[in-house]
């Protein structure tokens, strides 16, 4: 027998009987009948498999508790991340709506100022731009003035608590 046949037989034996096709299983049976070395290897693999299946594997209670704590912590992180994504999306939509509304309003006011007061467009245009950006400037100032932990506790964690039934 060639070394290639022994390698093929070893490969098929280590795959396990459930992964073999009909042709491979038939070839392996005929090879094991003719080759005592491969038959001995198959017997050792079978007895090792039986031995491993007979040993009960249990985890240490401390390991189980630690794993559960880490899974809970990761789940909380994922919930908080999801809450932040939702809040950022809502904030973005509100910002777009407020900016659009204020842009339209200040464009009308700028046109009225140019028409009624007679100011040149070169003065009114930058003023309209400034007031168009006013909602974004106000939000930025609020975010700088209000402490970050207060914002995070009140805005970020309240939806997560509501989902868990901890409304405070």
WOMO-V502621 format. One record per pair of residues at least 4 apart in sequence whose ideal C-beta (glycine too) atoms are under 7 Angstrom apart, sorted by the first residue. I is the first residue (numbers start at 1). J is the second residue. If there is no record, write none. Layout:
# WOMO-V502621
I/J  I/J
This chain:
# WOMO-V502621
1/5  1/6  1/35  3/7  4/8  5/9  5/31  6/10  6/38  7/11  8/12  9/13  9/28  9/31  9/35  9/38  10/14  10/41  11/15  12/20  12/24  12/28  13/41  13/42  13/45  14/45  15/19  15/20  20/24  20/25  20/28  21/25  22/26  23/27  24/28  25/29  26/30  27/31  28/32  29/33  30/34  31/35  31/38  32/38  32/39  32/42  35/39  36/40  37/41  38/42  39/43  40/44  41/45  42/46  43/47  44/48  45/49  46/50  47/51  48/52  49/53  50/54  51/55  59/63  59/64  61/65  62/66  63/67  64/68  65/69  66/70  67/71  68/72  69/73  70/74  71/75  72/76  73/77  74/78  75/79  76/80  77/81  78/82  79/83  79/160  80/84  80/156  80/160  81/85  82/86  83/87  83/156  83/159  83/160  84/88  84/156  85/89  86/90  87/91  87/155  87/156  88/92  89/93  90/94  91/95  92/96  93/97  94/98  95/99  95/136  96/100  97/101  98/102  98/135  99/103  99/132  99/135  99/136  100/104  101/105  102/106  102/131  102/132  102/134  102/135  103/107  103/132  104/108  105/109  106/110  106/128  106/131  106/132  107/111  107/128  108/112  109/113  110/114  110/124  110/127  110/128  111/115  112/116  113/117  113/119  113/124  114/119  114/121  114/124  119/123  119/124  121/125  123/127  124/128  125/129  126/130  127/131  128/132  129/133  130/134  133/137  134/138  135/139  136/140  137/141  138/142  139/143  140/144  141/145  142/146  146/150  146/151  148/152  149/153  150/154  151/155  152/156  153/157  154/158  157/161  158/162  159/163  160/164  161/166  161/167  161/168  162/167
